[in-house]
Amino acid sequence: MATTEIREINRKVQQESLFVQDLKKELARVIVGQEDLVERLLIGLLGDGHILLEGVPGLAKTLTVKTLAQAIEADFSRIQFTPDLLPADLTGTQIFSPKDGTFTVRKGPLFANLILADEINRAPAKVQSALLEAMQERQVTIADQTYKLPELFLVLATQNPIEQEGTYPLPEAQIDRFMLKLKVTYPKKEEERLILERMALDKPPTVAKSVTPEQILSARRVVGDIYVDEKIKSYVIDLVFATREPESYRLDKLKPLIGYGASPRATIFLTLAAKALAFLNGRGYVTPEDVKHIGMDVLRHRILVSYEAEAENVTSEEIVRTIFESVEVP
């Protein structure tokens, strides 16, 4: 790509990304710390990728997602997943009218822009199947009719890693549909004091709507134009292939630890997430640092460790770290 074209993309990025700082300021009025979490939520929003949040209760996972939805002039639905949930509770259903003998469709909470799927692993397989159709196909089937979902549609799911009673492991096919899996950690001591002071008020702080769905969709189009050099593309492919064929990258010790490597979605999502990160940083091109910065969140849930790795207490995160340390950076 010519230098003039990259300059033009840079100009577009700087123009379109003006809303990012305003949005971050609004979120910071409610959310204390969690800068990485906020950044990655924006990456999912701009990269058109669903996000899975994992963390113990009380770490503001739900609050952060709700606050993001409030800062965007978009429809928001919160669905509390429970073992007795039915697919119709998500998608909607047909209602019979005795008066005129016809059926009318009552659309469910999935027909919104931002969906908070709280404790997603508590719902049974049929519900997950309905959600999977919405996530992948961007459509919902009610009876024999198919309905398109809004163009701006994002699933932000939470799960609690502690309680396993009454939970259903998510199918690998569904986990692979999430662009990012984020581990939410405890706040620092000074952040916890600020949380105490802020949330102990009679009226907790609120956010003002500062972004429209049209701005997000316009920004997504610019993100799609961000330049990715051939060397960066090769780097991304090498990282993903190192999860499948570690011995080809002089990582023979990882071979017995990996049951299954990352799918081609990892290659796509790693590139898209890096482009979205470049956009947030006001750049019209992707650097290797963008790929490394977001790589863990894209790959940690796509590597299935072997029984041998489990026996040795080796996690997928340790494997990802080793791969990033070993694969040559362009």
C-alpha positions as CSV (number, residue, x, y, z in Angstrom):
1,M,0.0,0.0,0.0
2,A,1.3,3.5,-0.9
3,T,2.4,5.9,1.8
4,T,-0.3,8.4,0.7
5,E,-3.0,5.8,1.2
6,I,-1.8,5.0,4.7
7,R,-1.7,8.7,5.5
8,E,-5.3,8.9,4.3
9,I,-6.4,6.0,6.6
10,N,-4.5,7.7,9.5
11,R,-6.5,10.8,8.9
12,K,-9.8,8.9,8.8
13,V,-8.9,7.0,12.0
14,Q,-8.0,10.2,13.9
15,Q,-11.3,11.8,12.7
16,E,-13.5,8.8,13.5
17,S,-11.9,8.0,16.8
18,L,-12.7,11.4,18.4
19,F,-15.6,9.8,20.3
20,V,-13.4,7.3,22.1
21,Q,-12.0,9.6,24.7
22,D,-15.5,11.0,25.5
23,L,-16.8,7.5,25.8
24,K,-13.9,6.5,28.1
25,K,-14.5,9.6,30.3
26,E,-18.2,8.7,30.7
27,L,-17.4,5.1,31.6
28,A,-14.7,6.3,34.1
29,R,-17.4,8.2,36.0
30,V,-18.9,4.9,37.1
31,I,-16.2,2.3,36.6
32,V,-13.1,2.5,38.9
33,G,-10.0,1.1,37.3
34,Q,-10.5,-1.9,35.0
35,E,-8.9,0.1,32.1
36,D,-8.0,-3.2,30.4
37,L,-11.5,-4.4,30.6
38,V,-13.0,-1.2,29.2
39,E,-10.4,-1.2,26.4
40,R,-11.3,-4.7,25.4
41,L,-15.0,-4.1,25.5
42,L,-14.4,-1.2,23.0
43,I,-12.3,-3.6,20.9
44,G,-15.2,-6.0,20.8
45,L,-17.6,-3.2,19.9
46,L,-15.3,-1.9,17.1
47,G,-14.2,-5.3,15.9
48,D,-17.7,-6.7,15.8
49,G,-16.8,-9.6,18.1
50,H,-18.6,-11.1,21.1
51,I,-16.9,-11.2,24.5
52,L,-16.8,-13.7,27.3
53,L,-16.0,-12.2,30.8
54,E,-14.8,-14.6,33.5
55,G,-14.3,-13.5,37.1
56,V,-15.5,-14.1,40.7
57,P,-18.7,-12.2,41.8
58,G,-18.5,-8.5,42.7
59,L,-15.9,-7.4,40.2
60,A,-18.2,-5.1,38.3
61,K,-18.6,-7.3,35.2
62,T,-22.3,-6.7,34.9
63,L,-22.0,-3.0,36.0
64,T,-19.3,-2.3,33.3
65,V,-21.5,-3.8,30.5
66,K,-24.6,-2.0,31.7
67,T,-22.6,1.3,31.9
68,L,-21.3,0.8,28.4
69,A,-24.8,0.2,27.1
70,Q,-26.0,3.4,28.9
71,A,-23.3,5.4,27.3
72,I,-24.4,4.3,23.8
73,E,-27.8,5.3,22.4
74,A,-28.6,1.7,21.7
75,D,-31.1,-1.0,22.8
76,F,-29.9,-3.1,25.8
77,S,-31.1,-6.4,27.1
78,R,-29.9,-8.2,30.2
79,I,-30.7,-11.9,30.3
80,Q,-30.1,-13.8,33.5
81,F,-29.3,-17.4,32.5
82,T,-30.8,-20.1,34.7
83,P,-31.2,-23.9,34.4
84,D,-35.0,-23.5,33.6
85,L,-34.5,-21.0,30.8
86,L,-36.2,-21.8,27.5
87,P,-35.1,-20.8,24.0
88,A,-38.3,-18.8,23.6
89,D,-37.2,-16.7,26.6
90,L,-34.4,-15.4,24.4
91,T,-35.8,-15.4,20.9
92,G,-39.5,-14.7,21.6
93,T,-42.6,-16.7,20.6
94,Q,-45.8,-16.7,18.6
95,I,-48.9,-15.6,20.5
96,F,-52.3,-16.8,19.4
97,S,-55.1,-14.3,19.3
98,P,-58.6,-16.0,19.8
99,K,-60.3,-12.8,18.6
100,D,-59.2,-13.1,15.0
101,G,-57.7,-16.6,15.0
102,T,-54.2,-15.5,14.0
103,F,-50.7,-15.8,15.5
104,T,-48.5,-12.7,16.1
105,V,-44.8,-12.7,16.9
106,R,-43.6,-11.3,20.2
107,K,-39.9,-10.8,19.9
108,G,-37.6,-11.7,22.8
109,P,-34.7,-9.8,24.4
110,L,-32.2,-10.9,21.7
111,F,-33.6,-8.2,19.5
112,A,-31.4,-5.6,21.0
113,N,-28.0,-4.0,20.2
114,L,-26.1,-5.1,23.3
115,I,-27.0,-8.3,25.0
116,L,-25.7,-9.0,28.5
117,A,-25.9,-12.8,29.0
118,D,-25.3,-13.1,32.7
119,E,-23.9,-16.4,34.0
120,I,-24.2,-17.9,30.5
121,N,-23.0,-21.3,31.7
122,R,-26.2,-21.9,33.8
123,A,-28.5,-22.5,30.8
124,P,-29.1,-25.8,29.1
125,A,-28.1,-26.9,25.6
126,K,-31.2,-25.8,23.7
127,V,-30.9,-22.3,25.0
128,Q,-27.2,-22.2,24.0
129,S,-28.2,-23.4,20.6
130,A,-30.6,-20.5,20.1
131,L,-27.9,-18.1,21.4
132,L,-25.3,-19.6,19.0
133,E,-27.6,-19.0,16.0
134,A,-27.9,-15.3,17.0
135,M,-24.1,-15.0,17.6
136,Q,-23.0,-16.6,14.4
137,E,-25.8,-16.0,11.9
138,R,-27.1,-12.7,13.3
139,Q,-30.6,-14.1,13.0
140,V,-33.3,-15.7,15.2
141,T,-35.8,-18.4,14.3
142,I,-39.3,-18.3,15.8
143,A,-41.5,-21.2,14.7
144,D,-40.8,-21.5,11.0
145,Q,-39.8,-17.8,10.4
146,T,-36.3,-16.3,10.5
147,Y,-35.8,-12.7,11.6
148,K,-32.6,-10.7,11.1
149,L,-31.0,-9.1,14.2
150,P,-29.9,-5.4,14.3
151,E,-26.6,-4.6,12.4
152,L,-25.1,-3.5,15.7
153,F,-25.4,-6.7,17.7
154,L,-23.0,-7.7,20.4
155,V,-23.2,-10.5,23.1
156,L,-21.3,-9.8,26.3
157,A,-21.5,-12.9,28.4
158,T,-20.3,-13.4,32.0
159,Q,-19.5,-16.6,33.8
160,N,-18.4,-17.4,37.4
161,P,-15.4,-19.7,37.6
162,I,-16.0,-20.7,41.2
163,E,-19.5,-22.4,41.4
164,Q,-19.8,-25.4,39.1
165,E,-23.0,-26.8,40.7
166,G,-26.0,-26.2,38.4
167,T,-23.8,-25.1,35.5
168,Y,-23.4,-26.5,32.0
169,P,-20.0,-26.4,30.3
170,L,-20.2,-24.2,27.1
171,P,-19.8,-26.2,23.9
172,E,-16.4,-25.6,22.3
173,A,-18.2,-24.5,19.1
174,Q,-19.8,-21.7,21.1
175,I,-16.7,-20.7,23.0
176,D,-14.9,-20.3,19.6
177,R,-17.5,-17.7,18.5
178,F,-16.3,-15.3,21.2
179,M,-13.6,-13.0,19.9
180,L,-12.2,-12.4,23.3
181,K,-12.2,-14.2,26.7
182,L,-11.3,-11.8,29.4
183,K,-10.2,-12.7,33.0
184,V,-11.5,-10.0,35.4
185,T,-9.3,-9.6,38.4
186,Y,-9.6,-7.9,41.8
187,P,-9.0,-4.1,42.0
188,K,-5.9,-2.6,43.7
189,K,-6.2,-1.2,47.2
190,E,-6.4,2.4,46.2
191,E,-9.1,1.5,43.6
192,E,-11.1,-0.3,46.2
193,R,-11.1,2.8,48.4
194,L,-12.4,4.9,45.5
195,I,-15.1,2.2,44.8
196,L,-16.2,2.5,48.4
197,E,-16.3,6.3,48.4
198,R,-18.1,6.4,45.0
199,M,-20.7,3.6,45.5
200,A,-21.5,4.5,49.1
201,L,-23.3,7.7,48.0
202,D,-27.1,8.0,48.2
203,K,-27.1,8.4,44.4
204,P,-24.3,6.5,42.6
205,P,-22.9,8.2,39.6
206,T,-24.5,7.8,36.2
207,V,-23.3,8.2,32.6
208,A,-24.7,10.4,29.8
209,K,-25.2,9.0,26.3
210,S,-22.2,10.1,24.3
211,V,-22.1,7.8,21.3
212,T,-24.7,6.7,18.7
213,P,-24.9,3.3,17.0
214,E,-24.3,5.1,13.7
215,Q,-21.0,6.3,15.0
216,I,-20.0,2.8,16.1
217,L,-21.0,1.4,12.7
218,S,-19.1,4.2,10.9
219,A,-16.0,3.5,13.1
220,R,-16.2,-0.2,12.2
221,R,-16.0,0.6,8.5
222,V,-12.8,2.6,9.2
223,V,-11.4,-0.2,11.4
224,G,-11.9,-2.6,8.4
225,D,-9.7,-0.3,6.2
226,I,-6.8,-0.2,8.7
227,Y,-3.6,-1.4,7.0
228,V,-2.1,-4.7,7.9
229,D,1.3,-5.4,6.4
230,E,2.1,-8.7,4.8
231,K,4.7,-9.4,7.6
232,I,2.1,-8.8,10.3
233,K,-0.3,-11.2,8.5
234,S,2.5,-13.8,8.4
235,Y,3.2,-13.2,12.1
236,V,-0.5,-13.8,13.0
237,I,-0.6,-17.0,11.0
238,D,2.7,-18.2,12.6
239,L,1.3,-17.6,16.1
240,V,-1.9,-19.6,15.3
241,F,0.0,-22.4,13.5
242,A,2.4,-22.6,16.5
243,T,-0.7,-23.8,18.5
244,R,-1.3,-26.6,16.0
245,E,2.2,-27.5,15.0
246,P,4.5,-26.4,17.8
247,E,7.3,-28.6,16.6
248,S,7.6,-26.6,13.4
249,Y,8.5,-23.6,15.6
250,R,11.1,-25.4,17.7
251,L,8.5,-25.8,20.5
252,D,8.6,-29.6,20.8
253,K,8.0,-29.4,24.5
254,L,4.5,-28.0,23.8
255,K,3.4,-30.8,21.5
256,P,2.3,-33.2,24.2
257,L,0.6,-30.4,26.2
258,I,-1.8,-29.2,23.4
259,G,-4.8,-31.4,22.6
260,Y,-6.2,-29.1,19.9
261,G,-4.8,-25.8,18.6
262,A,-6.6,-22.6,17.6
263,S,-9.1,-22.6,14.7
264,P,-9.0,-20.3,11.7
265,R,-11.3,-18.0,13.6
266,A,-8.3,-17.2,15.8
267,T,-6.4,-15.8,12.8
268,I,-9.4,-13.7,11.8
269,F,-10.2,-12.4,15.3
270,L,-6.6,-11.7,16.2
271,T,-6.2,-9.5,13.1
272,L,-9.6,-7.8,13.7
273,A,-8.8,-7.2,17.3
274,A,-5.4,-5.8,16.5
275,K,-7.0,-3.4,13.9
276,A,-9.5,-2.2,16.5
277,L,-6.7,-1.6,19.0
278,A,-4.8,0.4,16.4
279,F,-8.0,2.4,15.9
280,L,-8.3,3.1,19.7
281,N,-4.6,4.3,19.6
282,G,-5.4,6.6,16.6
283,R,-3.3,4.7,14.1
284,G,-4.2,3.6,10.6
285,Y,-1.9,0.6,10.6
286,V,-1.3,-2.5,12.8
287,T,2.0,-3.1,14.6
288,P,3.4,-6.3,16.1
289,E,2.8,-4.8,19.6
290,D,-1.0,-4.6,18.8
291,V,-1.0,-8.3,18.1
292,K,1.0,-9.1,21.2
293,H,-1.1,-6.8,23.4
294,I,-4.4,-8.5,22.5
295,G,-3.1,-12.0,21.7
296,M,-3.7,-13.6,25.1
297,D,-7.4,-12.6,25.1
298,V,-8.0,-14.0,21.6
299,L,-6.1,-17.3,22.1
300,R,-6.6,-18.4,25.8
301,H,-9.9,-20.0,25.1
302,R,-9.0,-21.6,21.7
303,I,-6.3,-23.9,22.9
304,L,-7.5,-27.2,24.4
305,V,-4.9,-28.6,26.7
306,S,-4.2,-32.3,26.9
307,Y,-4.6,-34.6,29.9
308,E,-0.8,-34.5,30.3
309,A,-1.0,-30.7,30.6
310,E,-3.7,-30.9,33.2
311,A,-1.7,-33.5,35.2
312,E,1.2,-31.0,35.2
313,N,-1.0,-28.0,36.0
314,V,-0.1,-26.3,32.7
315,T,-2.7,-23.8,31.5
316,S,-3.5,-22.6,28.0
317,E,-2.3,-19.1,29.1
318,E,1.2,-20.5,29.9
319,I,1.2,-22.1,26.5
320,V,0.2,-18.9,24.8
321,R,2.9,-17.0,26.7
322,T,5.5,-19.5,25.6
323,I,4.4,-19.2,21.9
324,F,4.6,-15.3,22.0
325,E,8.0,-15.5,23.5
326,S,9.3,-18.0,20.9
327,V,7.7,-17.0,17.6
328,E,9.9,-14.5,15.7
329,V,8.5,-10.9,15.7
330,P,8.7,-9.1,12.3
